[in-house]
């Protein structure tokens, strides 16, 4: 991609992710925020906006980090098949850890590990949905990498919030991350396709010009 499209991806992701996080944060405690606004206090609303933008930037850093890791993975494991298998193992490992470590840290008396399985299952289900959409738009080789990004990378980005057991903080952060990551992974191939189409059109124009030139 050229610089213009990288800038486009950055700003659109920032706007979309921040908007989603702001709306979610406002809705979860809307009575308090409406009361603050009616009293002319904007600190709480401003804090939601800033927090959502920070999570969106974290999502952007994670996305570009994954693109680098993906290239390294293909280089290290040599074949797409082997790298795909490694990603599947890592997906399972991260989902189990998301359940296991949250149980160890926050389980109350009488709570089993299965009580903490809902979050990993919902994250997996959403990741499968986005991976399916991505693979339909591109090809089925994109399914596992997209699922890996949506599950593993999103979980790594979510770690600062996972250390707390606050529902509002967890929900606002994961919604921001998922919306931002979804936009990035689904729009990337469209930006790349435009570049490829322009390159093909340029090559065709050159060939036509060469044919049109009289031979000496």
Buried (B, 14 or more C-beta within 10 A) or exposed (E): EEEEBEEBBBEBBBBBBBBBBBBBBBEBBEEEBEEBEEEEEEEBBEEBBEBBBBBBBBBBEBBEEBBEBBEEBBEEBEEEEEBBEBBEEBBEEBBEEBBBEBBEEEEEEEEEEEEBBEBBEEBBEBBBEBBBBBBEEBEEEBBBBBBBBBBBBBBBBBEEBBEEEEEEBBBBBBBBBBBBBBBBBBBBBEBEEEEEEEEEEEEEEEEEEEEEEEEE
